[in-house]
Every structure is written in structure tokens, then in C-alpha cells.
């Protein structure tokens, strides 16, 4: 009896301590109420009808043209991608698909096929839609594509072939349409905006609008060039679990990082999973920018948070950052693939996602044109990102914000286990955005070693707020000043 009571008391004590612990660190990780309410201005300006559109598209599936409802005069060309970085199909297919179709076939959230058009093609509904398409190029393509989809044979090679055929078909159309938009509108500058982790598609549109408002103000005050800009929001499935309430100022909330601060051990899987989603988006945008090679237009990349993974991978192959047991194969991919070594075959079989990411980046050259890149609250490492930067990148400039208080990039309050905190160097390193242990200076040293100077690596403190939300960063004068430098290229 005494032993039973002792064991019971121990369990009760542990339970009480656990509750107390999570209460304390959960409170410490919250954004100050004043900073939350300061973001109300970005949502209060919309009508009830517009807010309904925002609510209806608060997810991972791009159902409506949100921008035409919120800001129909803004010059945009949205690029919508699935979890493999595949372009959205034509409207005659898309209009008959729901978000439930898009996410409902694959039940396991961490499955790489979830939120992909591959898993969507497993459904009878999509097969029926394709069967009713009029004869022509599209129907012929989709009929052939279905041969790579079989409910009983979910083979990794089938998935790779499906993905390759899909984007080879769609990217030509996308690039042609983007070129037409640029030339018909006489645009001089294209800015690819890549949102961060946990951003629903309608919120990504709002963030694009607010970036354009900042740039417009800078142009009106003659701080930056008076050039016509086309904004290209890159909409990729980044979780979209952020909560929201736009009914009133008192109730207003856009919870910043849903699930991370109580995610425990799952955070390791979560960060890796969505980093891979960002890599797939990055390779597609790399191909898109390469398709604009002969266009007389300036190209820039603006990313926030985990969007920096995609932004960096557009210009730098993610070799050192890849979580793999086959670094020797990754670093010597061309030779290993040519010789079809046993190690290569093992890598392909055991790490199909890493294999596909490596192959995609290897086979698509890094853009040669000059590009300016803005890392807003960059949730990426510095040295291991830029170590793989090619020597030909001397015409690329990188602008990085620093915030040593940002609760997400510092990972302040995030834990793997109940008493094990993590830091910015763990769970997919986010050391650049918070200058963890001198990461900014260490990254500048990488530039010095490669180019003899660090003139193309510009970093400055842009916020001291704990809030990781881009809408909080956008209210900081130092942040806006760095945007001006980014646009001026100085």
C-alpha cells in the first residue's frame, strides 16, 4: 500500500509540474498583446465581403483569385504550387476540385504526397473530370499522365515521373504567360514574394499587398527607383494552421506559429517536412527565372522566414543543408549517377525525397542573371547555406534582417521534450535571422573567402520585437530602410 501511494504521489507530482511548466513557458512564448493589436490595421480596412473571401481561402488550396477581391489594381502574377512544387492545372480541372479533394486522400499529414496533385489523381472524381475533357492537347497529356498513378502501386519512381512530366508540361505555359504579362504591362522589375511557414493562401495575398504598399510609399517619396513592378507571390503549402479572428479589434488574433511551441518531438519532423516543401518550390521558381533569361527585366526575390529556404535554393544548391546519410553521393551526384553505383542506388531507394530534390537541383542550372535577394527573418543557417554558393554568384546580392529577440528564429520557448529546450542551431538551423553565435560575421567570412569581400552580403538589425510575423516586421522603420537598400541595390 505504501509503495502504491508513493508511486501515485510521484505521478501526481510529475503531472502538476508538467502542467505548471507548460503554463510558464507557453506564456513566455506569447507575443505582447500590443504587438498583436498593432496588426489589426492590416485587416480592419477590408469590408465584410472581403473578409469572407479571406476566411474562405484561409487554407492550403488556392480556390479563388483573392487578390482581385482585395486589391484588383495591384500588378500581380500569382504562382500556385502543390507540395511537390507542381504548378496548378488549368481552370477546367481546378474549378471542380475542393480543398477536401486536395488534402483528403492521403491521411498521414507527414506523407510527402499530401497536398499534391499526384495524390489528387488517385481519386475517381479527378479521373471522371479528365474523361470529360474535350479532345486536344490537355486531355492527351492527362490521359497519359494517369498511367503513372495507380492506387495499388505507389512507387517512388512513378511519383518522380509524374512530377517531372507534370511540370515539364505546365512550366512552358506558365513562363509564356508570365512573359506576356511582363511585356504587355511594360514591367521593369519582377519581385518574387515567397511567404513563410504556416501562412494560408489568403494571408499570403495580404502580405503581398502590404509589401507593395511599402514599396509604393518609398517610390512616392523618391527613396527608390520609379519603376513599374510586377509582384509574383509564390503560394506554396506551408501548413496553414494559423488561427484567426477578424470580427473586431477586441477579438482580433492571428496566432503566429500554431503548433510549434507545444509541438515537442514532432517539431523535428515538422521543420524537415516543410523545408522539403520549400525546396520543391525553390526548384520550380529557379526554372521560372531561367525561363526569363532573355527578358529585359530586373528580377528580385523577397522571402520571409521558412520562405528563405526556397529563396536561397533558387540560387544555391542545398548540399550542405540536406539531412541525408549519403553526403558523398549528393556531393558527387553526376559521377555517382553516371556510374549507377551501389551507393547511388541505395540513396535513391532509401531516401526518395532527398534523391528527387538533389536530382532536380543538379539538373537545373543556377540562374546566371543578376538577382537581389531579401531574407526577412530568415529561418535558415548562414554558413551552411552560402558555403555551397557557386563562384559565378558574384552578381547576386543578399540582404538579411537581424532580430535577436524573434521568438521563432531564436526558438525561444520551443522544446523537443518536456525539459529539453532547443536553440537556433537545432531542428533545421535558423541561425541567420537572429545572428546566433555570430552567424552574420561567420557568413560574411564565407563571402570574403569566395569573392575577396563581403560587399554582396548586407545585414542589419531590422526589429527587436519578439513577434516573428512579417506584418510586425513591416511596421519597423529599420526594416523599411533595409527594403529600400534592397530595391536600390546598395
C-alpha positions as CSV (number, residue, x, y, z in Angstrom):
1,X,0.0,0.0,0.0
2,X,2.8,2.4,0.9
3,X,4.6,1.7,-2.3
4,X,1.4,2.3,-4.3
5,X,0.8,5.6,-2.6
6,X,4.4,6.6,-3.2
7,X,4.1,5.8,-6.9
8,X,0.8,7.6,-7.2
9,X,2.1,10.7,-5.4
10,X,5.1,10.7,-7.7
11,X,2.9,10.6,-10.8
12,X,0.6,13.3,-9.4
13,X,3.7,15.5,-8.6
14,X,5.1,15.0,-12.1
15,X,1.7,15.8,-13.7
16,X,1.4,19.0,-11.7
17,X,5.0,20.1,-12.5
18,X,4.3,19.3,-16.2
19,X,1.2,21.5,-16.2
20,X,3.0,24.3,-14.4
21,X,6.0,24.1,-16.8
22,X,3.9,24.3,-19.9
23,X,1.9,27.1,-18.5
24,X,5.0,29.1,-17.7
25,X,6.8,28.6,-21.0
26,X,3.6,28.8,-23.0
27,X,3.0,32.3,-21.5
28,X,6.6,33.4,-22.1
29,X,6.4,32.5,-25.8
30,X,3.3,34.6,-26.4
31,X,3.6,37.9,-28.4
32,X,2.8,41.0,-26.4
33,X,-0.9,42.0,-26.8
34,X,0.0,45.5,-28.0
35,X,2.0,44.0,-30.9
36,X,-0.9,41.7,-31.8
37,X,-3.4,44.5,-31.9
38,X,-1.0,46.7,-34.0
39,X,-1.6,44.3,-36.9
40,X,-5.4,45.0,-36.8
41,X,-4.9,47.8,-39.2
42,X,-4.0,45.4,-42.0
43,X,-7.3,43.7,-41.7
44,X,-9.8,46.3,-40.5
45,X,-9.7,48.1,-43.8
46,X,-11.4,45.2,-45.6
47,X,-15.2,45.0,-46.0
48,X,-17.3,42.2,-44.6
49,X,-17.5,40.7,-48.1
50,X,-13.7,40.9,-48.5
51,X,-13.2,39.3,-45.0
52,X,-15.4,36.5,-46.1
53,X,-13.1,35.9,-49.1
54,X,-10.1,35.9,-46.7
55,X,-11.9,33.4,-44.4
56,X,-13.0,31.2,-47.3
57,X,-9.4,30.9,-48.6
58,X,-7.7,30.5,-45.2
59,X,-6.1,27.2,-46.2
60,X,-3.6,25.3,-48.4
61,X,-5.7,25.2,-51.5
62,X,-5.9,28.2,-53.8
63,X,-9.7,28.2,-54.6
64,X,-10.3,31.8,-55.6
65,X,-8.4,34.8,-57.1
66,X,-8.2,36.5,-53.7
67,X,-6.1,39.4,-55.0
68,X,-8.8,40.5,-57.4
69,X,-11.2,40.9,-54.5
70,X,-8.8,42.6,-52.0
71,X,-6.8,44.8,-54.4
72,X,-7.8,44.5,-58.0
73,X,-5.4,47.2,-59.2
74,X,-2.2,45.7,-57.9
75,X,0.0,44.2,-60.6
76,X,0.4,40.6,-59.7
77,X,1.0,37.2,-61.3
78,X,0.5,34.6,-58.6
79,X,2.2,31.3,-58.9
80,X,0.4,28.5,-57.1
81,X,2.2,25.3,-56.2
82,X,1.4,21.9,-54.6
83,X,3.6,20.1,-52.1
84,X,6.0,18.9,-54.8
85,X,6.3,22.4,-56.4
86,X,4.0,21.5,-59.2
87,X,2.0,24.3,-60.9
88,X,-1.7,24.3,-60.5
89,X,-3.6,22.9,-63.6
90,X,-6.0,24.7,-65.9
91,X,-9.2,26.1,-64.5
92,X,-11.3,23.4,-66.3
93,X,-9.9,20.9,-63.9
94,X,-9.3,23.1,-60.9
95,X,-12.8,24.6,-60.8
96,X,-14.2,21.2,-60.0
97,X,-11.9,20.3,-57.2
98,X,-12.4,21.1,-53.5
99,X,-9.9,21.5,-50.7
100,X,-11.2,18.3,-49.2
101,X,-10.2,16.5,-52.5
102,X,-6.8,18.2,-52.4
103,X,-6.0,17.0,-48.8
104,X,-8.3,14.1,-48.1
105,X,-6.9,11.1,-49.9
106,X,-3.6,10.8,-48.0
107,X,-4.5,10.7,-44.3
108,X,-1.0,10.8,-42.8
109,X,0.0,14.5,-42.6
110,X,3.7,13.9,-42.9
111,X,3.3,11.9,-46.1
112,X,5.1,13.7,-48.9
113,X,2.2,13.1,-51.3
114,X,-0.3,15.0,-49.2
115,X,-1.4,18.3,-50.7
116,X,0.0,17.1,-54.1
117,X,-1.7,16.7,-57.5
118,X,-0.3,13.1,-57.5
119,X,-2.5,12.1,-54.6
120,X,-5.4,14.1,-56.1
121,X,-5.1,11.9,-59.2
122,X,-5.8,8.9,-57.1
123,X,-9.4,10.0,-56.8
124,X,-12.2,8.8,-59.1
125,X,-13.5,12.4,-59.2
126,X,-10.4,13.7,-61.0
127,X,-10.4,10.7,-63.3
128,X,-14.0,11.4,-64.2
129,X,-13.2,15.1,-64.8
130,X,-10.3,14.1,-67.2
131,X,-12.5,11.7,-69.1
132,X,-14.9,14.5,-69.9
133,X,-12.3,17.0,-71.1
134,X,-12.6,17.9,-74.8
135,X,-10.2,16.2,-77.1
136,X,-7.0,18.1,-77.5
137,X,-3.5,18.7,-76.0
138,X,-4.7,18.8,-72.4
139,X,-6.8,15.7,-72.5
140,X,-4.0,13.7,-74.3
141,X,-1.5,14.9,-71.6
142,X,-3.7,14.0,-68.6
143,X,-4.7,10.6,-70.1
144,X,-1.0,9.7,-70.5
145,X,-0.2,11.0,-67.0
146,X,-2.8,8.7,-65.4
147,X,-0.6,5.8,-66.4
148,X,1.8,6.9,-63.6
149,X,-0.9,6.8,-61.0
150,X,-2.2,3.6,-59.6
151,X,-4.0,3.1,-56.3
152,X,-2.2,-0.1,-55.6
153,X,1.3,0.8,-56.8
154,X,2.5,4.0,-55.0
155,X,6.1,3.6,-56.3
156,X,8.6,6.4,-55.7
157,X,9.7,6.2,-59.4
158,X,6.1,6.6,-60.6
159,X,5.8,9.7,-58.4
160,X,9.0,11.2,-59.7
161,X,8.0,10.5,-63.3
162,X,4.5,12.0,-62.7
163,X,6.1,15.1,-61.1
164,X,8.6,15.6,-64.0
165,X,6.0,15.1,-66.7
166,X,3.6,17.4,-64.9
167,X,5.9,20.4,-64.6
168,X,7.6,19.9,-68.0
169,X,4.1,20.3,-69.5
170,X,2.9,23.2,-67.3
171,X,6.1,25.3,-66.9
172,X,6.2,26.2,-70.6
173,X,2.7,27.6,-70.3
174,X,3.5,29.4,-67.1
175,X,6.6,31.0,-68.5
176,X,4.9,32.1,-71.7
177,X,2.0,33.6,-69.7
178,X,4.5,35.4,-67.3
179,X,6.5,36.8,-70.3
180,X,3.3,38.1,-71.9
181,X,2.3,39.7,-68.6
182,X,5.7,41.4,-68.3
183,X,5.8,42.6,-71.9
184,X,2.1,43.7,-72.2
185,X,2.4,45.6,-68.9
186,X,5.9,47.1,-69.7
187,X,7.2,46.0,-66.3
188,X,10.8,46.8,-65.5
189,X,11.1,44.8,-62.3
190,X,9.7,41.4,-61.2
191,X,9.7,40.6,-57.4
192,X,9.0,37.0,-56.4
193,X,7.5,37.1,-52.9
194,X,7.9,33.8,-51.0
195,X,5.8,33.6,-47.8
196,X,6.9,31.7,-44.7
197,X,5.8,28.8,-42.6
198,X,2.2,28.4,-41.6
199,X,0.8,31.0,-44.0
200,X,-2.7,30.4,-45.5
201,X,-3.0,31.5,-49.2
202,X,-5.4,34.4,-48.5
203,X,-2.9,35.7,-45.8
204,X,0.0,35.4,-48.3
205,X,-2.0,37.7,-50.6
206,X,-2.4,40.3,-47.8
207,X,1.3,40.1,-47.1
208,X,2.0,40.8,-50.8
209,X,-0.3,43.8,-50.7
210,X,1.4,45.2,-47.7
211,X,4.9,44.8,-49.3
212,X,3.6,46.6,-52.4
213,X,2.3,49.4,-50.1
214,X,5.7,49.9,-48.6
215,X,7.4,50.0,-52.0
216,X,4.8,52.3,-53.3
217,X,5.4,54.7,-50.4
218,X,9.1,54.6,-51.0
219,X,8.6,55.3,-54.6
220,X,6.3,58.3,-53.9
221,X,9.0,59.7,-51.7
222,X,11.7,59.2,-54.3
223,X,13.6,56.8,-52.0
224,X,13.7,54.0,-54.6
225,X,13.6,53.9,-58.4
226,X,10.3,54.9,-60.0
227,X,10.0,51.6,-61.9
228,X,6.9,49.6,-62.8
229,X,6.9,46.4,-60.6
230,X,5.2,43.1,-61.2
231,X,4.7,41.1,-57.9
232,X,4.8,37.4,-58.2
233,X,3.5,35.8,-54.9
234,X,4.7,32.2,-54.7
235,X,1.9,30.3,-52.9
236,X,3.2,27.0,-51.5
237,X,1.6,24.7,-48.9
238,X,3.3,25.7,-45.7
239,X,0.9,24.2,-43.1
240,X,-1.7,27.0,-42.8
241,X,-2.7,26.1,-39.2
242,X,-2.6,29.7,-38.1
243,X,-5.7,30.7,-36.2
244,X,-7.5,34.0,-36.9
245,X,-10.4,36.2,-35.9
246,X,-11.1,39.4,-37.8
247,X,-14.5,40.2,-36.3
248,X,-13.4,43.2,-34.1
249,X,-10.3,44.8,-32.6
250,X,-11.1,43.2,-29.2
251,X,-11.3,39.8,-30.7
252,X,-8.6,40.2,-33.3
253,X,-6.0,37.5,-33.4
254,X,-3.7,35.8,-35.9
255,X,-1.9,33.3,-33.8
256,X,1.7,33.5,-35.0
257,X,3.2,30.0,-35.0
258,X,0.4,27.4,-34.4
259,X,1.6,24.1,-33.0
260,X,5.4,24.9,-32.8
261,X,5.6,25.9,-29.1
262,X,3.8,22.8,-27.9
263,X,5.0,20.5,-30.7
264,X,7.5,18.6,-28.7
265,X,9.5,16.0,-30.6
266,X,7.2,16.4,-33.6
267,X,8.9,19.7,-34.3
268,X,11.9,17.9,-35.8
269,X,9.7,16.2,-38.3
270,X,7.6,19.2,-38.9
271,X,10.5,21.6,-39.7
272,X,12.2,19.0,-42.0
273,X,8.9,18.2,-43.8
274,X,8.1,21.8,-44.6
275,X,11.8,22.6,-45.5
276,X,11.4,19.9,-48.2
277,X,8.2,21.6,-49.4
278,X,10.2,24.8,-49.7
279,X,12.9,23.1,-51.7
280,X,10.4,21.8,-54.2
281,X,9.0,25.4,-54.5
282,X,12.5,26.7,-54.9
283,X,13.4,24.5,-57.8
284,X,10.2,25.5,-59.7
285,X,10.9,29.2,-59.2
286,X,14.5,28.6,-60.4
287,X,13.2,27.1,-63.6
288,X,10.8,30.0,-64.0
289,X,13.5,32.6,-63.6
290,X,15.7,30.7,-66.0
291,X,12.8,31.0,-68.4
292,X,13.0,34.8,-68.2
293,X,16.7,34.8,-69.0
294,X,16.3,36.8,-72.3
295,X,13.8,39.2,-70.9
296,X,14.9,42.8,-70.3
297,X,13.6,43.0,-66.8
298,X,15.2,43.1,-63.3
299,X,14.5,40.1,-61.1
300,X,14.5,40.1,-57.3
301,X,13.5,37.6,-54.6
302,X,11.8,38.6,-51.3
303,X,11.3,35.9,-48.7
304,X,10.2,35.7,-45.1
305,X,11.0,33.0,-42.5
306,X,11.0,29.5,-43.9
307,X,10.4,31.0,-47.4
308,X,14.1,31.8,-47.2
309,X,14.8,28.1,-47.7
310,X,13.1,28.4,-51.1
311,X,14.6,31.8,-51.8
312,X,18.1,30.6,-51.1
313,X,17.7,27.3,-53.0
314,X,16.7,29.2,-56.2
315,X,20.3,30.4,-56.4
316,X,22.3,27.9,-54.3
317,X,22.0,24.1,-54.4
318,X,21.2,22.9,-50.9
319,X,24.0,20.4,-50.5
320,X,25.4,21.0,-47.0
321,X,21.9,21.7,-45.6
322,X,20.4,18.4,-46.8
323,X,19.6,16.0,-44.0
324,X,21.0,12.8,-45.5
325,X,23.1,9.8,-44.8
326,X,24.6,10.0,-48.3
327,X,26.5,13.2,-48.5
328,X,29.2,11.6,-50.6
329,X,26.6,10.7,-53.2
330,X,25.0,14.2,-53.0
331,X,28.3,16.0,-53.5
332,X,29.4,13.8,-56.4
333,X,25.9,13.3,-57.9
334,X,26.8,13.5,-61.6
335,X,29.5,10.8,-61.3
336,X,27.5,8.6,-58.9
337,X,24.5,8.7,-61.2
338,X,26.5,8.1,-64.4
339,X,28.2,5.0,-62.9
340,X,25.0,3.9,-61.2
341,X,27.0,2.9,-58.1
342,X,25.6,0.8,-55.4
343,X,25.6,3.8,-53.0
344,X,23.7,5.8,-55.6
345,X,21.0,3.1,-55.9
346,X,20.8,2.8,-52.2
347,X,20.4,6.6,-51.8
348,X,17.6,6.5,-54.4
349,X,15.8,3.7,-52.7
350,X,16.2,4.7,-49.0
351,X,15.8,8.5,-49.4
352,X,13.5,9.1,-52.3
353,X,12.6,12.7,-51.4
354,X,16.3,13.7,-50.8
355,X,17.1,11.9,-54.1
356,X,14.4,13.8,-56.0
357,X,15.4,17.1,-54.5
358,X,19.1,16.5,-55.3
359,X,18.4,15.4,-58.9
360,X,16.1,18.4,-59.5
361,X,18.7,20.9,-58.3
362,X,21.5,19.2,-60.1
363,X,19.7,19.1,-63.5
364,X,18.5,22.8,-63.4
365,X,21.4,25.3,-63.6
366,X,21.6,28.2,-61.2
367,X,20.2,31.5,-62.8
368,X,23.1,33.5,-64.3
369,X,21.3,36.9,-64.3
370,X,21.9,39.4,-61.5
371,X,19.4,38.9,-58.7
372,X,18.9,40.7,-55.4
373,X,17.5,38.6,-52.5
374,X,15.9,39.8,-49.3
375,X,15.8,37.4,-46.4
376,X,13.2,38.7,-43.9
377,X,13.6,36.9,-40.6
378,X,15.5,34.3,-42.4
379,X,14.7,30.9,-40.9
380,X,17.9,29.4,-42.5
381,X,21.5,28.9,-41.5
382,X,24.1,31.3,-42.8
383,X,27.4,29.5,-43.3
384,X,26.0,26.1,-44.4
385,X,23.7,27.9,-46.9
386,X,26.3,30.1,-48.5
387,X,29.1,27.5,-48.4
388,X,27.5,25.9,-51.5
389,X,27.1,29.2,-53.4
390,X,28.8,28.9,-56.8
391,X,31.7,31.1,-57.7
392,X,29.5,32.6,-60.5
393,X,27.3,34.2,-57.9
394,X,29.3,37.5,-57.7
395,X,26.3,39.2,-59.4
396,X,23.9,38.2,-56.7
397,X,23.3,40.4,-53.6
398,X,21.8,39.2,-50.3
399,X,20.0,41.4,-47.8
400,X,19.4,39.9,-44.4
401,X,17.4,41.2,-41.4
402,X,18.7,40.6,-37.9
403,X,16.4,40.2,-34.9
404,X,18.0,38.7,-31.8
405,X,14.6,38.6,-30.0
406,X,12.5,36.9,-32.6
407,X,10.9,34.0,-30.8
408,X,10.8,31.8,-33.8
409,X,14.3,32.1,-35.3
410,X,15.8,32.0,-31.8
411,X,13.5,29.1,-31.0
412,X,13.0,30.7,-27.6
413,X,10.4,28.5,-25.8
414,X,10.5,25.6,-28.3
415,X,11.3,22.3,-26.7
416,X,11.8,18.8,-28.1
417,X,11.0,17.0,-24.8
418,X,9.3,18.4,-21.7
419,X,12.6,19.8,-20.2
420,X,14.8,19.9,-23.3
421,X,14.9,23.4,-24.9
422,X,16.4,23.9,-28.3
423,X,18.4,26.7,-29.9
424,X,18.6,28.3,-33.3
425,X,21.2,25.8,-34.5
426,X,18.9,22.8,-33.9
427,X,15.8,21.4,-35.6
428,X,16.7,22.9,-39.0
429,X,19.0,25.8,-38.2
430,X,17.5,29.3,-38.2
431,X,20.8,31.0,-37.1
432,X,20.9,33.7,-39.8
433,X,17.8,35.6,-38.9
434,X,18.9,36.0,-35.2
435,X,22.7,36.2,-35.6
436,X,23.1,33.2,-33.4
437,X,26.6,33.0,-32.1
438,X,27.9,35.5,-34.6
439,X,26.4,33.8,-37.6
440,X,26.3,37.1,-39.6
441,X,30.0,37.6,-39.2
442,X,30.6,33.9,-40.0
443,X,28.6,34.2,-43.2
444,X,30.4,37.4,-44.2
445,X,33.6,35.4,-43.9
446,X,32.2,32.9,-46.4
447,X,31.7,35.7,-48.9
448,X,35.2,37.0,-48.2
449,X,36.7,33.6,-48.9
450,X,34.7,33.2,-52.1
451,X,34.9,36.7,-53.6
452,X,37.6,38.6,-51.7
453,X,35.0,40.8,-50.0
454,X,31.5,40.7,-48.4
455,X,30.1,43.6,-50.4
456,X,27.2,41.4,-51.6
457,X,26.1,40.4,-48.2
458,X,24.3,43.1,-46.3
459,X,22.8,42.5,-42.9
460,X,21.3,44.9,-40.3
461,X,19.1,44.9,-37.3
462,X,15.5,45.3,-38.6
463,X,13.4,44.6,-35.5
464,X,13.8,44.0,-31.8
465,X,10.2,42.6,-31.4
466,X,9.6,39.1,-30.3
467,X,6.9,38.6,-32.9
468,X,8.0,36.7,-36.0
469,X,5.0,37.8,-38.1
470,X,6.1,39.7,-41.2
471,X,3.3,42.2,-40.6
472,X,5.1,43.2,-37.3
473,X,8.4,43.5,-39.1
474,X,6.8,45.7,-41.7
475,X,6.0,48.3,-39.0
476,X,9.6,48.8,-38.0
477,X,11.5,51.7,-39.6
478,X,14.8,49.9,-39.8
479,X,13.1,47.1,-41.7
480,X,11.7,49.5,-44.2
481,X,15.1,51.1,-44.6
482,X,16.6,47.7,-45.5
483,X,13.9,47.2,-48.1
484,X,14.9,50.5,-49.6
485,X,18.6,49.3,-49.8
486,X,17.4,46.1,-51.4
487,X,15.4,47.9,-54.1
488,X,18.3,50.4,-54.7
489,X,20.9,47.6,-54.8
490,X,23.3,49.4,-52.4
